[in-house]
C-alpha cells in the first residue's frame, strides 16, 4: 500500500505492536529455491493442479518520486535512463511466460486485479496504458469486468493518469496521505503540503472512480489527539468509501530507522523496539480515538486497519485478497501464491540492494521458474486460514474450517486460542458458530498475529539478514 510500512520481522517484547501480519508466511521466511532439494520448480508444474477459475492478479511497480521515512517497501527513488521502459518490457516477458504456464486445459479467469508498489502512478499516462495492456492482452484479465485497485500518491495523482485508470476500469484508488498536518508529514520524512493533498483528492473525485481509500498513520512524532482528529476530519470531508488507519512502525534500514527517531516520541530516549511502553500507549490511544471517530461517522470496521463507509459499494475482496491462494504476482516485488508454494523474487530494503534486484529483473529473459519462496504444508495452511480469518472483524466460522481441514480450530490451536481468550481478545458473546475477536482483540491484532506463526517460520524470519 502506497506510503505505508510492512514489517520485516516480529519485534521483540510483548507490546501491542509486534508485527503487521498482512501475509503469511512473511516474505523474510522465503529462501532461494535453488537451494531446495527439488530446485527451482517450473511454473507449469506449480500451477498444473491449481484452480484457475477465480485468480487474483497483482502487478508491482517498484518506483516512487520520494521514499517516506517509515517505508520499507520494495521500491526505489526515480527511474533514470528509461528504466521504466525496460521494466515494462521485462514485465511483458514475465506475463507471457506466466500465462503460458497456466495453460489452456481449463478456462483461466481473473476475479480481481490490483496495481501496487512503490507507486504505480509514477508511470506516465502512456505507460499506465501499457501496464493495463499487459494485464489484459498478455494475462487475459478483463479489467473492465473485475474489481481493479490502484495505489497512488498526492504528487502523481494527475488528471491524465487518473483519466487512463478510470477509462480502463479502475474501481478503487488508494492514496497514501498519512497526515494532513504539514509538520507531521515532515516528521515522517514525507515532503508534502496539505494543499497538494487536497488538490489530488479533488482530481480523484473528478475522475469518478467508485471507491476512494485514504491511508492515515498514527504515532508520528509530535502527533496529539487533537492533530490526529484534524487529519481524520480532513479525510472525512471527502467522504471516502474506505479509510485505513496504520500505526507507525520504525524499521531497520528505513529513513526513520537510520535517524533513530519515532520511538523516542514521548520520553526523548531511544529504547529497543517493542519495549517503548509510552509509545505503545500513545498509539493505542490514537487508534481508539480514530476507531471510535469513524464508527460515529457511519463507518464499519473491517479489520484493525480497514474501515468502510457503511453505504459504500463492495468492489472486491478486502486487502487486495493478499491472503488468498490462487494469486499471481508480476514484477520483481510481487508475490504469487499457490496452495503449496508462495514465491517471488528477492527482497530488500536498502536502496542499493533494491536497485540491483530491479536491474537483474529487467535483464531476465527466462521467467519460467520460481526463484525465491517457501513451501506451505498442511499445518501452515491451517495457520494461514486461521490468521486471515481471525484478523478480520467478521471472524472465523469453525464449520468452514472443519469442512476444509476435517478438524476443529480449537483442537489444532488450543494453546493459542486459550491465550487469546485469557487476554480478553476473543468475543465471548459470538457463540460456538463464530470465532471472532473482541474490540480489544482487534486493537491488539499486531500482537495476536505473530503468536500464530509456526516455529519454522519464526526461525526463518529470525535468521533472515536484512539488506
C-alpha positions in Angstrom: 0.0 0.0 0.0 1.5 3.3 -1.1 3.2 5.1 1.7 2.6 2.5 4.4 5.1 0.2 6.0 5.1 -3.5 6.2 7.1 -5.1 8.9 10.1 -7.3 8.0 10.2 -9.2 11.3 8.4 -9.5 14.5 9.7 -7.1 17.1 11.0 -8.2 20.5 8.8 -7.8 23.6 5.1 -8.4 24.1 3.7 -5.0 23.3 0.7 -4.4 21.1 2.8 -3.5 18.0 5.0 -6.5 17.2 4.3 -7.1 13.5 1.8 -6.2 10.9 0.7 -9.5 9.5 -0.5 -8.7 6.0 0.6 -12.1 4.6 1.7 -15.4 6.0 4.3 -16.8 5.8 6.1 -13.5 5.7 8.5 -12.8 2.9 11.5 -12.8 5.2 10.8 -16.5 5.7 11.3 -17.1 1.9 14.6 -18.5 0.7 16.2 -19.1 -2.7 14.6 -22.2 -4.2 17.8 -23.3 -6.0 19.0 -24.4 -2.5 15.9 -26.6 -2.1 16.3 -30.3 -2.8 13.7 -30.0 -5.6 15.4 -27.0 -7.1 13.6 -24.1 -8.8 10.3 -25.5 -9.9 8.8 -24.8 -13.3 5.7 -22.7 -13.2 3.9 -25.1 -15.4 4.2 -27.8 -12.7 3.3 -25.4 -9.9 0.0 -24.3 -11.5 -1.0 -27.6 -13.2 -3.3 -28.8 -10.3 -4.4 -25.4 -9.1 -7.9 -23.9 -9.6 -7.8 -21.2 -12.2 -11.4 -20.0 -12.3 -11.0 -17.2 -9.7 -7.4 -16.0 -9.7 -6.2 -12.7 -8.4 -3.7 -10.6 -10.4 -1.2 -8.2 -8.9 1.2 -6.0 -10.9 4.0 -4.4 -8.9 5.7 -1.1 -9.9 8.8 -0.5 -7.8 9.3 3.2 -8.3 8.5 6.3 -6.2 9.3 10.0 -6.5 10.5 10.0 -2.9 10.8 7.4 -0.2 9.0 8.2 3.1 11.0 7.8 6.3 8.9 4.9 7.6 8.8 2.9 4.3 10.4 -0.4 4.0 8.6 -1.5 0.8 10.4 -2.7 -2.2 10.8 0.5 -4.1 13.5 2.8 -5.5 13.5 6.6 -5.9 13.3 7.6 -9.5 13.9 5.7 -12.7 16.7 7.1 -14.8 17.7 6.2 -18.4 14.3 4.8 -19.5 14.3 2.3 -16.7 10.5 2.2 -16.6 10.5 1.2 -20.3 13.0 -1.6 -19.6 10.9 -2.7 -16.5 7.7 -2.8 -18.5 9.5 -4.8 -21.2 10.5 -7.3 -18.6 7.0 -7.3 -17.1 5.7 -8.1 -20.5 8.1 -11.1 -20.9 7.2 -12.3 -17.5 3.4 -12.1 -18.1 3.8 -14.0 -21.4 5.7 -16.8 -19.6 3.3 -17.0 -16.7 0.2 -17.1 -19.0 1.9 -19.9 -21.0 2.5 -21.7 -17.7 -1.2 -21.5 -16.8 -2.0 -23.5 -19.9 -5.3 -23.8 -21.8 -6.6 -27.1 -20.5 -9.2 -25.3 -18.5 -10.5 -21.7 -18.6 -8.4 -19.1 -16.9 -10.4 -16.4 -15.2 -9.3 -13.5 -13.0 -11.7 -12.4 -10.4 -9.7 -9.3 -9.1 -6.7 -7.2 -10.1 -4.5 -4.7 -8.4 -1.6 -2.4 -9.3 0.7 -1.6 -6.3 4.2 -0.6 -5.5 6.0 1.6 -5.0 3.7 3.9 -6.7 2.1 2.7 -9.9 1.1 6.2 -10.9 4.8 7.0 -11.0 4.4 5.7 -14.6 3.2 8.2 -17.2 -0.3 8.0 -18.6 1.1 6.2 -21.7 3.0 3.7 -19.5 -0.2 3.1 -17.5 -2.0 2.2 -20.7 0.8 -0.3 -21.4 0.5 -1.7 -17.9 -3.2 -2.3 -18.4 -2.5 -3.9 -21.8 -0.1 -6.3 -20.1 -2.8 -7.3 -17.7 -5.4 -7.7 -20.4 -3.7 -8.8 -23.6 -0.9 -10.9 -22.0 -2.7 -12.3 -18.9 -6.3 -12.2 -20.1 -7.7 -10.2 -17.3 -10.8 -8.2 -18.2 -10.1 -5.1 -16.2 -13.5 -3.6 -17.1 -15.3 -6.5 -15.6 -13.5 -7.2 -12.4 -12.5 -5.1 -9.3 -9.3 -3.2 -10.1 -7.5 -1.4 -7.2 -4.6 1.0 -7.9 -2.3 2.8 -5.5 -1.3 6.5 -5.9 0.3 9.4 -4.2 -0.6 13.1 -4.0 2.1 14.2 -6.4 1.4 11.5 -9.0 -2.4 11.5 -9.0 -2.5 13.8 -12.1 -5.6 14.2 -14.2 -4.1 12.4 -17.3 -3.1 9.4 -15.3 -6.4 9.2 -13.4 -8.3 9.5 -16.8 -6.4 6.4 -18.1 -7.2 4.4 -14.9 -10.8 5.4 -14.9 -11.2 4.5 -18.6 -9.6 1.1 -18.1 -12.0 0.1 -15.4 -10.4 1.1 -12.1 -12.9 0.6 -9.3 -10.8 1.6 -6.3 -8.0 4.1 -5.9 -5.9 4.2 -2.7 -3.9 7.3 -1.8 -1.2 7.5 0.9 -1.8 10.7 2.7 -0.6 9.7 6.2 -1.3 13.1 7.7 -3.0 16.3 6.7 -0.8 18.2 9.2 2.3 19.5 7.4 4.5 19.3 10.4 3.6 15.6 11.0 4.3 14.9 7.3 7.8 16.4 7.7 8.3 14.4 10.9 7.6 11.2 8.9 10.1 12.3 6.3 7.2 12.7 3.8 7.7 16.0 1.9 4.1 17.2 1.1 1.8 20.0 1.8 -1.9 19.7 2.7 -2.8 22.0 -0.2 -1.3 19.4 -2.7 -3.1 16.6 -0.9 -6.4 18.3 -1.2 -5.8 19.1 -4.8 -5.0 15.5 -5.5 -8.2 14.3 -3.7 -10.2 16.7 -5.8 -8.8 15.2 -9.0 -9.5 11.7 -7.8 -13.1 12.6 -7.1 -13.4 14.3 -10.5 -12.2 11.1 -12.2 -15.3 9.4 -10.7 -13.6 6.2 -9.6 -16.1 4.4 -7.4 -14.1 3.8 -4.3 -11.6 6.2 -2.7 -9.4 4.9 0.1 -7.2 7.3 2.2 -4.3 6.0 4.3 -3.5 7.7 7.6 -0.8 7.0 10.1 -0.9 7.4 13.9 2.1 7.6 16.3 4.0 10.2 14.3 6.4 12.3 16.4 4.6 15.4 17.7 1.2 14.0 16.9 -1.6 14.6 19.5 -5.2 13.6 19.9 -6.1 17.0 18.5 -3.9 16.8 15.5 -5.0 13.2 14.8 -8.6 14.4 14.9 -7.6 17.1 12.4 -6.4 14.5 9.9 -9.4 12.3 10.5 -11.8 15.2 9.9 -9.9 16.4 6.8 -10.2 12.9 5.4 -13.9 12.6 6.3 -14.6 15.8 4.4 -14.0 13.8 1.2 -16.4 11.1 2.3 -14.0 8.3 1.3 -15.5 4.9 0.8 -12.6 3.4 2.8 -10.1 4.6 5.3 -7.0 2.7 6.5 -5.5 3.7 9.9 -1.9 2.5 10.3 0.2 2.5 13.4 3.7 3.9 12.7 6.5 1.4 12.7 10.2 2.3 12.6 12.1 -0.5 10.9 15.8 -1.2 10.2 17.2 0.4 7.0 14.4 2.9 6.7 14.9 6.6 6.9 13.4 6.9 10.4 15.4 3.8 11.4 18.6 5.4 10.3 17.7 8.7 12.0 16.8 6.9 15.2 13.5 8.9 15.5 10.0 7.9 16.2 10.3 5.6 19.2 11.6 8.5 21.4 8.4 10.4 20.8 7.4 11.0 24.4 10.5 10.3 26.5 13.4 11.5 24.5 15.5 8.3 24.8 15.8 5.5 22.4 14.6 2.1 23.6 14.7 -1.3 22.0 11.8 -1.7 19.5 8.7 -3.1 21.1 9.7 -2.0 24.6 8.7 1.6 24.5 5.6 1.4 26.6 4.9 5.1 26.4 4.8 5.0 22.6 2.7 1.9 22.6 0.2 3.6 24.9 0.2 6.7 22.7 -0.5 4.6 19.6 -3.3 2.6 21.3 -4.9 5.9 22.4 -4.8 7.3 18.9 -6.1 4.0 17.4 -9.1 4.0 19.7 -9.7 7.7 19.1 -9.6 7.0 15.3 -11.8 3.9 15.5 -14.4 5.5 17.6 -14.5 8.6 15.5 -15.0 6.7 12.3 -17.6 4.4 13.8 -19.5 7.5 14.9 -19.4 8.9 11.4 -21.0 5.9 9.7 -18.1 3.6 9.0 -17.9 -0.1 9.8 -14.7 -1.8 11.0 -13.4 -4.5 8.7 -10.1 -5.1 10.4 -7.8 -3.4 12.8 -6.7 -1.1 9.9 -9.6 -1.0 7.5 -12.8 0.9 7.8 -15.5 1.0 5.2 -18.3 3.5 4.8 -21.5 1.6 5.6 -23.1 2.6 2.3 -20.0 2.1 0.2 -20.0 -0.4 -2.7 -18.1 -3.6 -2.3 -15.6 -3.7 -5.1 -13.8 -7.0 -4.3 -12.0 -8.9 -1.6 -10.7 -6.8 1.3 -7.0 -6.1 1.5 -6.4 -6.9 -2.2 -7.1 -10.6 -1.5 -3.5 -10.7 -0.4 -4.2 -13.7 1.8 -5.8 -15.9 -0.8 -4.3 -18.8 -2.7 -4.5 -18.5 -6.5 -2.7 -15.2 -6.6 -0.4 -14.3 -9.5 2.1 -11.5 -8.9 4.0 -9.9 -11.7 7.0 -7.7 -11.1 10.1 -8.0 -9.0 8.4 -7.0 -5.8 5.3 -9.2 -6.2 4.4 -12.5 -4.7 2.5 -15.4 -6.1 0.5 -17.9 -4.1 -0.3 -21.5 -5.0 -1.7 -23.9 -2.5 1.7 -25.5 -1.9 4.3 -22.7 -2.6 4.5 -19.0 -2.1 7.1 -17.4 -4.3 8.6 -14.2 -5.5 11.9 -12.6 -6.4 14.5 -11.5 -3.9 13.5 -8.9 -1.2 15.5 -5.9 0.1 15.0 -2.6 1.9 18.4 -0.9 1.3 18.3 1.2 -1.8 21.4 -0.1 -3.4 20.2 -3.7 -3.0 16.8 -2.8 -4.5 18.5 -1.2 -7.5 20.5 -4.3 -8.1 17.4 -6.6 -7.9 15.5 -4.3 -10.3 18.4 -4.3 -12.8 18.5 -8.1 -12.6 14.8 -8.3 -13.3 15.0 -6.1 -16.3 17.6 -8.3 -17.9 15.9 -11.6 -17.1 14.9 -13.5 -20.3 13.6 -16.7 -18.7 10.7 -16.3 -16.3 9.6 -20.0 -16.4 10.7 -20.9 -12.9 10.1 -19.7 -9.4 13.1 -18.0 -7.8 12.6 -17.4 -4.1 9.8 -18.8 -1.9 8.5 -21.0 0.9 6.6 -24.3 0.6 3.3 -24.3 2.6 2.4 -27.7 4.1 -1.0 -28.6 5.6 -0.1 -27.3 9.1 0.9 -23.9 7.6 -2.2 -23.8 5.5 -4.3 -24.2 8.7 -2.4 -21.4 10.4 -2.8 -19.2 7.4 -6.6 -19.9 7.3 -6.9 -19.0 10.9 -4.8 -15.9 10.6 -6.5 -14.5 7.6 -9.9 -15.1 9.1 -9.4 -14.1 12.7 -7.7 -10.8 11.9 -10.9 -9.7 10.1 -13.6 -8.2 12.2 -16.2 -10.8 10.9 -14.1 -13.6 12.3 -13.8 -17.3 11.5 -16.6 -19.8 11.2 -15.4 -23.1 12.7 -17.8 -25.0 10.4 -16.0 -23.7 7.3 -12.6 -24.6 8.9 -13.8 -28.1 9.6 -15.2 -28.5 6.1 -11.8 -27.6 4.6 -9.4 -29.4 7.0 -11.5 -32.0 8.7 -10.5 -30.8 12.2 -11.6 -28.1 14.6 -9.5 -24.9 15.1 -9.8 -25.3 18.9 -8.2 -28.7 18.6 -5.5 -27.5 16.2 -4.6 -24.4 18.2 -5.6 -24.9 21.8 -2.7 -23.0 23.4 -3.0 -20.0 21.2 -6.8 -19.7 21.5 -6.6 -20.2 25.2 -4.0 -17.4 25.4 -6.2 -15.1 23.3 -9.3 -15.8 25.4 -7.3 -15.2 28.7 -6.2 -11.8 27.5 -9.8 -10.9 26.6 -9.1 -10.8 22.9 -11.9 -13.2 21.9 -15.6 -12.2 21.7 -17.3 -14.5 24.2 -20.7 -13.4 23.1 -20.2 -14.7 19.5 -21.3 -18.2 20.3 -19.8 -21.6 19.1 -20.7 -20.9 15.5 -18.3 -18.0 15.3 -14.7 -17.4 16.4 -14.3 -13.6 16.5 -12.0 -11.1 18.1 -13.3 -8.7 20.7 -12.8 -4.9 20.1 -9.7 -5.2 22.3 -8.5 -8.2 20.3 -8.8 -6.2 17.1 -6.8 -3.4 18.8 -4.1 -6.0 19.5 -4.0 -7.6 16.1 -0.3 -6.8 15.7 0.4 -8.8 18.8 -2.0 -11.6 18.2 -0.9 -12.4 14.6 2.7 -13.2 15.5 1.5 -15.6 18.2 0.2 -17.8 15.4 3.5 -18.1 13.5 4.8 -21.6 13.3 8.2 -22.4 14.9 9.7 -23.0 11.5 8.5 -19.6 10.2 9.7 -17.9 13.3 13.2 -19.4 12.9 13.4 -18.5 9.2 12.4 -14.9 10.0 14.9 -14.7 12.8 17.7 -16.0 10.6 16.9 -13.5 7.8 19.6 -11.0 7.2 18.2 -7.6 6.4 19.6 -6.0 3.3 
